[in-house]
Amino acid sequence: MISLPSGTRIWLVAGVTDMRKSFNGLGEQVQHVLNDNPFSGHLFIFRGRRGDTVKILWADADGLCLFTKRGGRPVYLACGT
C-alpha cells in the first residue's frame, strides 16, 4: 500500500480519456483541462471509454508515476451530492 502525504488531493477526471495517452498526454490534460501541475503530488485518476481501464498519474520525489488497471468489470466513478 502506498501512503500519501498529508494535503494530497485525489482528482477524479470527469468524462472519458483516450487510454493510449501516457505520461506526456495525461500530464498535458492535467495542465490544460484541470489547470493544475502534474508534478504537484496530487493523484489524477482517468477512466477509459469502456470503463474497464483506469490510469492514475502521480508525481513523487523521483518523478512521474503512471499506474494502470486494465480488464475486468467496468469501473464507474460517481459523485454524490
N, CA, C and O atoms as a Maestro MAE file, in Angstrom:
{
 s_m_m2io_version
 :::
 2.0.0
}

f_m_ct {
 s_m_title
 :::
 protein
 m_atom[324] {
  # First column is atom index #
  i_m_mmod_type
  r_m_x_coord
  r_m_y_coord
  r_m_z_coord
  i_m_residue_number
  s_m_chain_name
  s_m_pdb_residue_name
  s_m_pdb_atom_name
  i_m_atomic_number
  :::
  1 25 0.840 -1.170 0.000 1 A "MET " " N  " 7
  2 3 0.000 0.000 0.000 1 A "MET " " CA " 6
  3 2 0.887 1.236 0.000 1 A "MET " " C  " 6
  4 15 1.906 1.280 0.690 1 A "MET " " O  " 8
  5 25 0.498 2.227 -0.769 2 A "ILE " " N  " 7
  6 3 1.246 3.476 -0.851 2 A "ILE " " CA " 6
  7 2 0.569 4.490 0.060 2 A "ILE " " C  " 6
  8 15 -0.620 4.770 -0.097 2 A "ILE " " O  " 8
  9 25 1.307 5.036 1.000 3 A "SER " " N  " 7
  10 3 0.732 6.077 1.848 3 A "SER " " CA " 6
  11 2 0.975 7.424 1.176 3 A "SER " " C  " 6
  12 15 2.048 7.680 0.631 3 A "SER " " O  " 8
  13 25 -0.028 8.264 1.227 4 A "LEU " " N  " 7
  14 3 0.043 9.573 0.588 4 A "LEU " " CA " 6
  15 2 0.375 10.639 1.617 4 A "LEU " " C  " 6
  16 15 -0.097 10.579 2.753 4 A "LEU " " O  " 8
  17 25 1.185 11.613 1.225 5 A "PRO " " N  " 7
  18 3 1.484 12.717 2.137 5 A "PRO " " CA " 6
  19 2 0.213 13.503 2.471 5 A "PRO " " C  " 6
  20 15 -0.717 13.555 1.667 5 A "PRO " " O  " 8
  21 25 0.178 14.106 3.647 6 A "SER " " N  " 7
  22 3 -0.989 14.908 4.011 6 A "SER " " CA " 6
  23 2 -1.119 16.070 3.037 6 A "SER " " C  " 6
  24 15 -0.121 16.616 2.566 6 A "SER " " O  " 8
  25 25 -2.337 16.432 2.748 7 A "GLY " " N  " 7
  26 3 -2.597 17.518 1.806 7 A "GLY " " CA " 6
  27 2 -2.698 17.064 0.360 7 A "GLY " " C  " 6
  28 15 -2.968 17.876 -0.525 7 A "GLY " " O  " 8
  29 25 -2.483 15.774 0.108 8 A "THR " " N  " 7
  30 3 -2.591 15.257 -1.256 8 A "THR " " CA " 6
  31 2 -4.055 15.210 -1.663 8 A "THR " " C  " 6
  32 15 -4.899 14.693 -0.930 8 A "THR " " O  " 8
  33 25 -4.347 15.755 -2.835 9 A "ARG " " N  " 7
  34 3 -5.709 15.718 -3.362 9 A "ARG " " CA " 6
  35 2 -5.825 14.589 -4.373 9 A "ARG " " C  " 6
  36 15 -4.857 14.231 -5.044 9 A "ARG " " O  " 8
  37 25 -7.017 14.040 -4.467 10 A "ILE " " N  " 7
  38 3 -7.297 12.999 -5.452 10 A "ILE " " CA " 6
  39 2 -8.329 13.560 -6.420 10 A "ILE " " C  " 6
  40 15 -9.462 13.851 -6.040 10 A "ILE " " O  " 8
  41 25 -7.922 13.708 -7.672 11 A "TRP " " N  " 7
  42 3 -8.776 14.264 -8.716 11 A "TRP " " CA " 6
  43 2 -9.384 13.128 -9.526 11 A "TRP " " C  " 6
  44 15 -8.646 12.315 -10.083 11 A "TRP " " O  " 8
  45 25 -10.703 13.049 -9.606 12 A "LEU " " N  " 7
  46 3 -11.398 12.133 -10.497 12 A "LEU " " CA " 6
  47 2 -11.743 12.937 -11.738 12 A "LEU " " C  " 6
  48 15 -12.634 13.786 -11.709 12 A "LEU " " O  " 8
  49 25 -11.039 12.670 -12.826 13 A "VAL " " N  " 7
  50 3 -11.209 13.458 -14.046 13 A "VAL " " CA " 6
  51 2 -12.526 13.063 -14.702 13 A "VAL " " C  " 6
  52 15 -12.736 11.894 -15.025 13 A "VAL " " O  " 8
  53 25 -13.416 14.040 -14.902 14 A "ALA " " N  " 7
  54 3 -14.737 13.789 -15.475 14 A "ALA " " CA " 6
  55 2 -14.624 13.401 -16.944 14 A "ALA " " C  " 6
  56 15 -13.689 13.802 -17.638 14 A "ALA " " O  " 8
  57 25 -15.585 12.623 -17.402 15 A "GLY " " N  " 7
  58 3 -15.604 12.209 -18.803 15 A "GLY " " CA " 6
  59 2 -14.704 11.011 -19.032 15 A "GLY " " C  " 6
  60 15 -14.270 10.341 -18.095 15 A "GLY " " O  " 8
  61 25 -14.436 10.762 -20.304 16 A "VAL " " N  " 7
  62 3 -13.580 9.633 -20.664 16 A "VAL " " CA " 6
  63 2 -12.277 10.154 -21.235 16 A "VAL " " C  " 6
  64 15 -12.209 11.265 -21.761 16 A "VAL " " O  " 8
  65 25 -11.248 9.338 -21.122 17 A "THR " " N  " 7
  66 3 -9.906 9.709 -21.558 17 A "THR " " CA " 6
  67 2 -9.405 8.681 -22.557 17 A "THR " " C  " 6
  68 15 -9.683 7.488 -22.430 17 A "THR " " O  " 8
  69 25 -8.668 9.148 -23.545 18 A "ASP " " N  " 7
  70 3 -8.020 8.265 -24.510 18 A "ASP " " CA " 6
  71 2 -6.928 7.493 -23.770 18 A "ASP " " C  " 6
  72 15 -5.916 8.076 -23.380 18 A "ASP " " O  " 8
  73 25 -7.121 6.207 -23.578 19 A "MET " " N  " 7
  74 3 -6.195 5.403 -22.790 19 A "MET " " CA " 6
  75 2 -4.885 5.108 -23.514 19 A "MET " " C  " 6
  76 15 -4.004 4.455 -22.955 19 A "MET " " O  " 8
  77 25 -4.748 5.581 -24.750 20 A "ARG " " N  " 7
  78 3 -3.456 5.466 -25.433 20 A "ARG " " CA " 6
  79 2 -2.474 6.501 -24.904 20 A "ARG " " C  " 6
  80 15 -1.270 6.392 -25.136 20 A "ARG " " O  " 8
  81 25 -2.981 7.506 -24.195 21 A "LYS " " N  " 7
  82 3 -2.112 8.545 -23.645 21 A "LYS " " CA " 6
  83 2 -1.250 7.977 -22.527 21 A "LYS " " C  " 6
  84 15 -1.668 7.096 -21.775 21 A "LYS " " O  " 8
  85 25 -0.041 8.505 -22.443 22 A "SER " " N  " 7
  86 3 0.876 8.090 -21.394 22 A "SER " " CA " 6
  87 2 1.252 9.313 -20.568 22 A "SER " " C  " 6
  88 15 0.434 10.216 -20.393 22 A "SER " " O  " 8
  89 25 2.473 9.354 -20.060 23 A "PHE " " N  " 7
  90 3 2.912 10.438 -19.178 23 A "PHE " " CA " 6
  91 2 2.655 11.820 -19.777 23 A "PHE " " C  " 6
  92 15 2.008 12.662 -19.156 23 A "PHE " " O  " 8
  93 25 3.163 12.044 -20.979 24 A "ASN " " N  " 7
  94 3 3.073 13.373 -21.584 24 A "ASN " " CA " 6
  95 2 1.639 13.776 -21.894 24 A "ASN " " C  " 6
  96 15 1.235 14.898 -21.589 24 A "ASN " " O  " 8
  97 25 0.865 12.880 -22.495 25 A "GLY " " N  " 7
  98 3 -0.508 13.201 -22.861 25 A "GLY " " CA " 6
  99 2 -1.398 13.450 -21.657 25 A "GLY " " C  " 6
  100 15 -2.199 14.384 -21.656 25 A "GLY " " O  " 8
  101 25 -1.261 12.621 -20.633 26 A "LEU " " N  " 7
  102 3 -2.070 12.812 -19.429 26 A "LEU " " CA " 6
  103 2 -1.610 14.044 -18.657 26 A "LEU " " C  " 6
  104 15 -2.431 14.772 -18.099 26 A "LEU " " O  " 8
  105 25 -0.302 14.277 -18.625 27 A "GLY " " N  " 7
  106 3 0.216 15.481 -17.972 27 A "GLY " " CA " 6
  107 2 -0.275 16.746 -18.651 27 A "GLY " " C  " 6
  108 15 -0.592 17.735 -17.991 27 A "GLY " " O  " 8
  109 25 -0.337 16.705 -19.986 28 A "GLU " " N  " 7
  110 3 -0.860 17.853 -20.737 28 A "GLU " " CA " 6
  111 2 -2.333 18.070 -20.422 28 A "GLU " " C  " 6
  112 15 -2.778 19.212 -20.304 28 A "GLU " " O  " 8
  113 25 -3.091 16.996 -20.285 29 A "GLN " " N  " 7
  114 3 -4.505 17.112 -19.936 29 A "GLN " " CA " 6
  115 2 -4.669 17.724 -18.543 29 A "GLN " " C  " 6
  116 15 -5.566 18.539 -18.328 29 A "GLN " " O  " 8
  117 25 -3.822 17.342 -17.613 30 A "VAL " " N  " 7
  118 3 -3.864 17.928 -16.266 30 A "VAL " " CA " 6
  119 2 -3.612 19.429 -16.343 30 A "VAL " " C  " 6
  120 15 -4.303 20.209 -15.687 30 A "VAL " " O  " 8
  121 25 -2.628 19.838 -17.140 31 A "GLN " " N  " 7
  122 3 -2.285 21.256 -17.250 31 A "GLN " " CA " 6
  123 2 -3.378 22.065 -17.923 31 A "GLN " " C  " 6
  124 15 -3.760 23.122 -17.420 31 A "GLN " " O  " 8
  125 25 -3.890 21.591 -19.055 32 A "HIS " " N  " 7
  126 3 -4.797 22.400 -19.862 32 A "HIS " " CA " 6
  127 2 -6.268 22.263 -19.494 32 A "HIS " " C  " 6
  128 15 -7.028 23.218 -19.650 32 A "HIS " " O  " 8
  129 25 -6.681 21.109 -19.014 33 A "VAL " " N  " 7
  130 3 -8.093 20.911 -18.673 33 A "VAL " " CA " 6
  131 2 -8.354 21.229 -17.203 33 A "VAL " " C  " 6
  132 15 -9.336 21.892 -16.869 33 A "VAL " " O  " 8
  133 25 -7.471 20.755 -16.330 34 A "LEU " " N  " 7
  134 3 -7.672 20.959 -14.893 34 A "LEU " " CA " 6
  135 2 -6.962 22.196 -14.354 34 A "LEU " " C  " 6
  136 15 -7.175 22.587 -13.206 34 A "LEU " " O  " 8
  137 25 -6.118 22.813 -15.181 35 A "ASN " " N  " 7
  138 3 -5.323 23.971 -14.756 35 A "ASN " " CA " 6
  139 2 -4.523 23.664 -13.491 35 A "ASN " " C  " 6
  140 15 -4.489 24.460 -12.553 35 A "ASN " " O  " 8
  141 25 -3.887 22.510 -13.483 36 A "ASP " " N  " 7
  142 3 -3.074 22.100 -12.347 36 A "ASP " " CA " 6
  143 2 -1.722 21.625 -12.859 36 A "ASP " " C  " 6
  144 15 -1.527 21.448 -14.061 36 A "ASP " " O  " 8
  145 25 -0.806 21.425 -11.946 37 A "ASN " " N  " 7
  146 3 0.539 20.986 -12.280 37 A "ASN " " CA " 6
  147 2 0.634 19.474 -12.064 37 A "ASN " " C  " 6
  148 15 0.377 19.007 -10.955 37 A "ASN " " O  " 8
  149 25 0.998 18.692 -13.094 38 A "PRO " " N  " 7
  150 3 1.093 17.247 -12.904 38 A "PRO " " CA " 6
  151 2 2.169 16.837 -11.901 38 A "PRO " " C  " 6
  152 15 2.164 15.702 -11.424 38 A "PRO " " O  " 8
  153 25 3.087 17.740 -11.575 39 A "PHE " " N  " 7
  154 3 4.141 17.460 -10.600 39 A "PHE " " CA " 6
  155 2 3.778 17.961 -9.200 39 A "PHE " " C  " 6
  156 15 4.649 18.065 -8.337 39 A "PHE " " O  " 8
  157 25 2.493 18.272 -8.969 40 A "SER " " N  " 7
  158 3 2.038 18.827 -7.692 40 A "SER " " CA " 6
  159 2 2.019 17.798 -6.562 40 A "SER " " C  " 6
  160 15 1.951 18.172 -5.391 40 A "SER " " O  " 8
  161 25 2.077 16.518 -6.895 41 A "GLY " " N  " 7
  162 3 1.985 15.479 -5.877 41 A "GLY " " CA " 6
  163 2 0.571 14.966 -5.674 41 A "GLY " " C  " 6
  164 15 0.353 14.036 -4.898 41 A "GLY " " O  " 8
  165 25 -0.401 15.572 -6.372 42 A "HIS " " N  " 7
  166 3 -1.779 15.103 -6.299 42 A "HIS " " CA " 6
  167 2 -1.955 13.888 -7.205 42 A "HIS " " C  " 6
  168 15 -1.159 13.680 -8.121 42 A "HIS " " O  " 8
  169 25 -2.985 13.086 -6.960 43 A "LEU " " N  " 7
  170 3 -3.313 11.947 -7.809 43 A "LEU " " CA " 6
  171 2 -4.384 12.360 -8.802 43 A "LEU " " C  " 6
  172 15 -5.373 12.992 -8.430 43 A "LEU " " O  " 8
  173 25 -4.189 12.006 -10.054 44 A "PHE " " N  " 7
  174 3 -5.143 12.311 -11.115 44 A "PHE " " CA " 6
  175 2 -5.613 10.981 -11.693 44 A "PHE " " C  " 6
  176 15 -4.817 10.220 -12.244 44 A "PHE " " O  " 8
  177 25 -6.911 10.706 -11.566 45 A "ILE " " N  " 7
  178 3 -7.469 9.420 -11.978 45 A "ILE " " CA " 6
  179 2 -8.276 9.618 -13.253 45 A "ILE " " C  " 6
  180 15 -9.183 10.449 -13.309 45 A "ILE " " O  " 8
  181 25 -7.929 8.836 -14.285 46 A "PHE " " N  " 7
  182 3 -8.559 8.911 -15.597 46 A "PHE " " CA " 6
  183 2 -9.249 7.584 -15.890 46 A "PHE " " C  " 6
  184 15 -8.739 6.519 -15.543 46 A "PHE " " O  " 8
  185 25 -10.416 7.657 -16.532 47 A "ARG " " N  " 7
  186 3 -11.201 6.469 -16.870 47 A "ARG " " CA " 6
  187 2 -11.299 6.354 -18.382 47 A "ARG " " C  " 6
  188 15 -11.472 7.356 -19.075 47 A "ARG " " O  " 8
  189 25 -11.188 5.131 -18.894 48 A "GLY " " N  " 7
  190 3 -11.328 4.877 -20.323 48 A "GLY " " CA " 6
  191 2 -12.782 4.883 -20.764 48 A "GLY " " C  " 6
  192 15 -13.692 4.874 -19.934 48 A "GLY " " O  " 8
  193 25 -12.995 4.897 -22.068 49 A "ARG " " N  " 7
  194 3 -14.337 4.967 -22.650 49 A "ARG " " CA " 6
  195 2 -15.213 3.790 -22.217 49 A "ARG " " C  " 6
  196 15 -16.367 3.989 -21.839 49 A "ARG " " O  " 8
  197 25 -14.681 2.577 -22.267 50 A "ARG " " N  " 7
  198 3 -15.471 1.392 -21.916 50 A "ARG " " CA " 6
  199 2 -15.589 1.184 -20.414 50 A "ARG " " C  " 6
  200 15 -16.420 0.399 -19.959 50 A "ARG " " O  " 8
  201 25 -14.781 1.868 -19.659 51 A "GLY " " N  " 7
  202 3 -14.848 1.745 -18.207 51 A "GLY " " CA " 6
  203 2 -14.040 0.601 -17.643 51 A "GLY " " C  " 6
  204 15 -14.069 0.360 -16.436 51 A "GLY " " O  " 8
  205 25 -13.307 -0.123 -18.504 52 A "ASP " " N  " 7
  206 3 -12.537 -1.254 -17.994 52 A "ASP " " CA " 6
  207 2 -11.065 -0.916 -17.779 52 A "ASP " " C  " 6
  208 15 -10.275 -1.786 -17.414 52 A "ASP " " O  " 8
  209 25 -10.695 0.342 -18.004 53 A "THR " " N  " 7
  210 3 -9.320 0.777 -17.791 53 A "THR " " CA " 6
  211 2 -9.313 2.068 -16.984 53 A "THR " " C  " 6
  212 15 -10.068 2.999 -17.265 53 A "THR " " O  " 8
  213 25 -8.448 2.104 -15.979 54 A "VAL " " N  " 7
  214 3 -8.254 3.302 -15.165 54 A "VAL " " CA " 6
  215 2 -6.759 3.571 -15.101 54 A "VAL " " C  " 6
  216 15 -5.965 2.649 -14.911 54 A "VAL " " O  " 8
  217 25 -6.370 4.845 -15.263 55 A "LYS " " N  " 7
  218 3 -4.971 5.238 -15.115 55 A "LYS " " CA " 6
  219 2 -4.875 6.298 -14.030 55 A "LYS " " C  " 6
  220 15 -5.726 7.181 -13.925 55 A "LYS " " O  " 8
  221 25 -3.822 6.195 -13.226 56 A "ILE " " N  " 7
  222 3 -3.565 7.165 -12.168 56 A "ILE " " CA " 6
  223 2 -2.203 7.779 -12.417 56 A "ILE " " C  " 6
  224 15 -1.200 7.071 -12.499 56 A "ILE " " O  " 8
  225 25 -2.169 9.097 -12.536 57 A "LEU " " N  " 7
  226 3 -0.924 9.835 -12.717 57 A "LEU " " CA " 6
  227 2 -0.579 10.490 -11.392 57 A "LEU " " C  " 6
  228 15 -1.414 11.150 -10.773 57 A "LEU " " O  " 8
  229 25 0.668 10.300 -10.963 58 A "TRP " " N  " 7
  230 3 1.100 10.820 -9.664 58 A "TRP " " CA " 6
  231 2 2.575 11.139 -9.739 58 A "TRP " " C  " 6
  232 15 3.338 10.406 -10.369 58 A "TRP " " O  " 8
  233 25 2.986 12.214 -9.110 59 A "ALA " " N  " 7
  234 3 4.401 12.585 -9.065 59 A "ALA " " CA " 6
  235 2 4.900 12.473 -7.636 59 A "ALA " " C  " 6
  236 15 4.259 12.942 -6.695 59 A "ALA " " O  " 8
  237 25 6.060 11.839 -7.493 60 A "ASP " " N  " 7
  238 3 6.715 11.803 -6.192 60 A "ASP " " CA " 6
  239 2 8.083 12.455 -6.348 60 A "ASP " " C  " 6
  240 15 8.344 13.100 -7.363 60 A "ASP " " O  " 8
  241 25 8.945 12.301 -5.377 61 A "ALA " " N  " 7
  242 3 10.254 12.960 -5.402 61 A "ALA " " CA " 6
  243 2 11.131 12.477 -6.553 61 A "ALA " " C  " 6
  244 15 12.040 13.189 -6.979 61 A "ALA " " O  " 8
  245 25 10.868 11.278 -7.058 62 A "ASP " " N  " 7
  246 3 11.683 10.714 -8.132 62 A "ASP " " CA " 6
  247 2 11.156 11.014 -9.527 62 A "ASP " " C  " 6
  248 15 11.855 10.753 -10.506 62 A "ASP " " O  " 8
  249 25 9.948 11.554 -9.650 63 A "GLY " " N  " 7
  250 3 9.375 11.861 -10.962 63 A "GLY " " CA " 6
  251 2 7.940 11.383 -11.056 63 A "GLY " " C  " 6
  252 15 7.294 11.104 -10.046 63 A "GLY " " O  " 8
  253 25 7.447 11.293 -12.296 64 A "LEU " " N  " 7
  254 3 6.066 10.887 -12.530 64 A "LEU " " CA " 6
  255 2 5.914 9.373 -12.437 64 A "LEU " " C  " 6
  256 15 6.793 8.615 -12.847 64 A "LEU " " O  " 8
  257 25 4.776 8.954 -11.890 65 A "CYS " " N  " 7
  258 3 4.408 7.542 -11.822 65 A "CYS " " CA " 6
  259 2 3.086 7.387 -12.567 65 A "CYS " " C  " 6
  260 15 2.205 8.240 -12.464 65 A "CYS " " O  " 8
  261 25 2.953 6.310 -13.307 66 A "LEU " " N  " 7
  262 3 1.710 6.025 -14.014 66 A "LEU " " CA " 6
  263 2 1.268 4.613 -13.654 66 A "LEU " " C  " 6
  264 15 1.944 3.636 -13.977 66 A "LEU " " O  " 8
  265 25 0.130 4.518 -12.982 67 A "PHE " " N  " 7
  266 3 -0.437 3.234 -12.585 67 A "PHE " " CA " 6
  267 2 -1.607 2.939 -13.508 67 A "PHE " " C  " 6
  268 15 -2.420 3.821 -13.784 67 A "PHE " " O  " 8
  269 25 -1.700 1.711 -13.985 68 A "THR " " N  " 7
  270 3 -2.771 1.320 -14.893 68 A "THR " " CA " 6
  271 2 -3.464 0.073 -14.365 68 A "THR " " C  " 6
  272 15 -2.809 -0.890 -13.967 68 A "THR " " O  " 8
  273 25 -4.795 0.098 -14.363 69 A "LYS " " N  " 7
  274 3 -5.609 -1.076 -14.042 69 A "LYS " " CA " 6
  275 2 -6.440 -1.357 -15.279 69 A "LYS " " C  " 6
  276 15 -7.236 -0.519 -15.703 69 A "LYS " " O  " 8
  277 25 -6.256 -2.537 -15.861 70 A "ARG " " N  " 7
  278 3 -6.909 -2.857 -17.118 70 A "ARG " " CA " 6
  279 2 -7.637 -4.189 -17.000 70 A "ARG " " C  " 6
  280 15 -7.184 -5.108 -16.318 70 A "ARG " " O  " 8
  281 25 -8.784 -4.270 -17.687 71 A "GLY " " N  " 7
  282 3 -9.524 -5.524 -17.746 71 A "GLY " " CA " 6
  283 2 -10.527 -5.650 -16.624 71 A "GLY " " C  " 6
  284 15 -10.641 -4.781 -15.760 71 A "GLY " " O  " 8
  285 25 -11.241 -6.743 -16.656 72 A "GLY " " N  " 7
  286 3 -12.236 -6.966 -15.617 72 A "GLY " " CA " 6
  287 2 -13.519 -6.207 -15.879 72 A "GLY " " C  " 6
  288 15 -13.823 -5.824 -17.009 72 A "GLY " " O  " 8
  289 25 -14.247 -6.004 -14.832 73 A "ARG " " N  " 7
  290 3 -15.528 -5.312 -14.936 73 A "ARG " " CA " 6
  291 2 -15.322 -3.819 -15.152 73 A "ARG " " C  " 6
  292 15 -14.301 -3.261 -14.750 73 A "ARG " " O  " 8
  293 25 -16.298 -3.176 -15.790 74 A "PRO " " N  " 7
  294 3 -16.212 -1.718 -15.943 74 A "PRO " " CA " 6
  295 2 -16.173 -1.017 -14.590 74 A "PRO " " C  " 6
  296 15 -16.777 -1.472 -13.619 74 A "PRO " " O  " 8
  297 25 -15.452 0.095 -14.547 75 A "VAL " " N  " 7
  298 3 -15.331 0.902 -13.334 75 A "VAL " " CA " 6
  299 2 -16.201 2.135 -13.510 75 A "VAL " " C  " 6
  300 15 -16.039 2.871 -14.483 75 A "VAL " " O  " 8
  301 25 -17.108 2.367 -12.597 76 A "TYR " " N  " 7
  302 3 -17.983 3.530 -12.666 76 A "TYR " " CA " 6
  303 2 -17.627 4.475 -11.533 76 A "TYR " " C  " 6
  304 15 -17.698 4.114 -10.358 76 A "TYR " " O  " 8
  305 25 -17.246 5.680 -11.898 77 A "LEU " " N  " 7
  306 3 -16.925 6.700 -10.903 77 A "LEU " " CA " 6
  307 2 -18.107 7.645 -10.817 77 A "LEU " " C  " 6
  308 15 -18.463 8.284 -11.808 77 A "LEU " " O  " 8
  309 25 -18.708 7.740 -9.672 78 A "ALA " " N  " 7
  310 3 -19.863 8.606 -9.488 78 A "ALA " " CA " 6
  311 2 -19.655 9.470 -8.259 78 A "ALA " " C  " 6
  312 15 -19.074 9.036 -7.264 78 A "ALA " " O  " 8
  313 25 -20.130 10.680 -8.345 79 A "CYS " " N  " 7
  314 3 -20.043 11.604 -7.215 79 A "CYS " " CA " 6
  315 2 -21.451 11.906 -6.737 79 A "CYS " " C  " 6
  316 15 -22.322 12.243 -7.539 79 A "CYS " " O  " 8
  317 25 -21.678 11.790 -5.462 80 A "GLY " " N  " 7
  318 3 -22.981 12.110 -4.894 80 A "GLY " " CA " 6
  319 2 -22.971 13.498 -4.283 80 A "GLY " " C  " 6
  320 15 -21.911 14.030 -3.952 80 A "GLY " " O  " 8
  321 25 -24.140 14.080 -4.134 81 A "THR " " N  " 7
  322 3 -24.227 15.403 -3.513 81 A "THR " " CA " 6
  323 2 -24.928 15.318 -2.189 81 A "THR " " C  " 6
  324 15 -25.097 16.334 -1.514 81 A "THR " " O  " 8
  :::
 }
 m_bond[323] {
  # First column is bond index #
  i_m_from
  i_m_to
  i_m_order
  :::
  1 1 2 1
  2 2 3 1
  3 3 4 2
  4 3 5 1
  5 5 6 1
  6 6 7 1
  7 7 8 2
  8 7 9 1
  9 9 10 1
  10 10 11 1
  11 11 12 2
  12 11 13 1
  13 13 14 1
  14 14 15 1
  15 15 16 2
  16 15 17 1
  17 17 18 1
  18 18 19 1
  19 19 20 2
  20 19 21 1
  21 21 22 1
  22 22 23 1
  23 23 24 2
  24 23 25 1
  25 25 26 1
  26 26 27 1
  27 27 28 2
  28 27 29 1
  29 29 30 1
  30 30 31 1
  31 31 32 2
  32 31 33 1
  33 33 34 1
  34 34 35 1
  35 35 36 2
  36 35 37 1
  37 37 38 1
  38 38 39 1
  39 39 40 2
  40 39 41 1
  41 41 42 1
  42 42 43 1
  43 43 44 2
  44 43 45 1
  45 45 46 1
  46 46 47 1
  47 47 48 2
  48 47 49 1
  49 49 50 1
  50 50 51 1
  51 51 52 2
  52 51 53 1
  53 53 54 1
  54 54 55 1
  55 55 56 2
  56 55 57 1
  57 57 58 1
  58 58 59 1
  59 59 60 2
  60 59 61 1
  61 61 62 1
  62 62 63 1
  63 63 64 2
  64 63 65 1
  65 65 66 1
  66 66 67 1
  67 67 68 2
  68 67 69 1
  69 69 70 1
  70 70 71 1
  71 71 72 2
  72 71 73 1
  73 73 74 1
  74 74 75 1
  75 75 76 2
  76 75 77 1
  77 77 78 1
  78 78 79 1
  79 79 80 2
  80 79 81 1
  81 81 82 1
  82 82 83 1
  83 83 84 2
  84 83 85 1
  85 85 86 1
  86 86 87 1
  87 87 88 2
  88 87 89 1
  89 89 90 1
  90 90 91 1
  91 91 92 2
  92 91 93 1
  93 93 94 1
  94 94 95 1
  95 95 96 2
  96 95 97 1
  97 97 98 1
  98 98 99 1
  99 99 100 2
  100 99 101 1
  101 101 102 1
  102 102 103 1
  103 103 104 2
  104 103 105 1
  105 105 106 1
  106 106 107 1
  107 107 108 2
  108 107 109 1
  109 109 110 1
  110 110 111 1
  111 111 112 2
  112 111 113 1
  113 113 114 1
  114 114 115 1
  115 115 116 2
  116 115 117 1
  117 117 118 1
  118 118 119 1
  119 119 120 2
  120 119 121 1
  121 121 122 1
  122 122 123 1
  123 123 124 2
  124 123 125 1
  125 125 126 1
  126 126 127 1
  127 127 128 2
  128 127 129 1
  129 129 130 1
  130 130 131 1
  131 131 132 2
  132 131 133 1
  133 133 134 1
  134 134 135 1
  135 135 136 2
  136 135 137 1
  137 137 138 1
  138 138 139 1
  139 139 140 2
  140 139 141 1
  141 141 142 1
  142 142 143 1
  143 143 144 2
  144 143 145 1
  145 145 146 1
  146 146 147 1
  147 147 148 2
  148 147 149 1
  149 149 150 1
  150 150 151 1
  151 151 152 2
  152 151 153 1
  153 153 154 1
  154 154 155 1
  155 155 156 2
  156 155 157 1
  157 157 158 1
  158 158 159 1
  159 159 160 2
  160 159 161 1
  161 161 162 1
  162 162 163 1
  163 163 164 2
  164 163 165 1
  165 165 166 1
  166 166 167 1
  167 167 168 2
  168 167 169 1
  169 169 170 1
  170 170 171 1
  171 171 172 2
  172 171 173 1
  173 173 174 1
  174 174 175 1
  175 175 176 2
  176 175 177 1
  177 177 178 1
  178 178 179 1
  179 179 180 2
  180 179 181 1
  181 181 182 1
  182 182 183 1
  183 183 184 2
  184 183 185 1
  185 185 186 1
  186 186 187 1
  187 187 188 2
  188 187 189 1
  189 189 190 1
  190 190 191 1
  191 191 192 2
  192 191 193 1
  193 193 194 1
  194 194 195 1
  195 195 196 2
  196 195 197 1
  197 197 198 1
  198 198 199 1
  199 199 200 2
  200 199 201 1
  201 201 202 1
  202 202 203 1
  203 203 204 2
  204 203 205 1
  205 205 206 1
  206 206 207 1
  207 207 208 2
  208 207 209 1
  209 209 210 1
  210 210 211 1
  211 211 212 2
  212 211 213 1
  213 213 214 1
  214 214 215 1
  215 215 216 2
  216 215 217 1
  217 217 218 1
  218 218 219 1
  219 219 220 2
  220 219 221 1
  221 221 222 1
  222 222 223 1
  223 223 224 2
  224 223 225 1
  225 225 226 1
  226 226 227 1
  227 227 228 2
  228 227 229 1
  229 229 230 1
  230 230 231 1
  231 231 232 2
  232 231 233 1
  233 233 234 1
  234 234 235 1
  235 235 236 2
  236 235 237 1
  237 237 238 1
  238 238 239 1
  239 239 240 2
  240 239 241 1
  241 241 242 1
  242 242 243 1
  243 243 244 2
  244 243 245 1
  245 245 246 1
  246 246 247 1
  247 247 248 2
  248 247 249 1
  249 249 250 1
  250 250 251 1
  251 251 252 2
  252 251 253 1
  253 253 254 1
  254 254 255 1
  255 255 256 2
  256 255 257 1
  257 257 258 1
  258 258 259 1
  259 259 260 2
  260 259 261 1
  261 261 262 1
  262 262 263 1
  263 263 264 2
  264 263 265 1
  265 265 266 1
  266 266 267 1
  267 267 268 2
  268 267 269 1
  269 269 270 1
  270 270 271 1
  271 271 272 2
  272 271 273 1
  273 273 274 1
  274 274 275 1
  275 275 276 2
  276 275 277 1
  277 277 278 1
  278 278 279 1
  279 279 280 2
  280 279 281 1
  281 281 282 1
  282 282 283 1
  283 283 284 2
  284 283 285 1
  285 285 286 1
  286 286 287 1
  287 287 288 2
  288 287 289 1
  289 289 290 1
  290 290 291 1
  291 291 292 2
  292 291 293 1
  293 293 294 1
  294 294 295 1
  295 295 296 2
  296 295 297 1
  297 297 298 1
  298 298 299 1
  299 299 300 2
  300 299 301 1
  301 301 302 1
  302 302 303 1
  303 303 304 2
  304 303 305 1
  305 305 306 1
  306 306 307 1
  307 307 308 2
  308 307 309 1
  309 309 310 1
  310 310 311 1
  311 311 312 2
  312 311 313 1
  313 313 314 1
  314 314 315 1
  315 315 316 2
  316 315 317 1
  317 317 318 1
  318 318 319 1
  319 319 320 2
  320 319 321 1
  321 321 322 1
  322 322 323 1
  323 323 324 2
  :::
 }
}
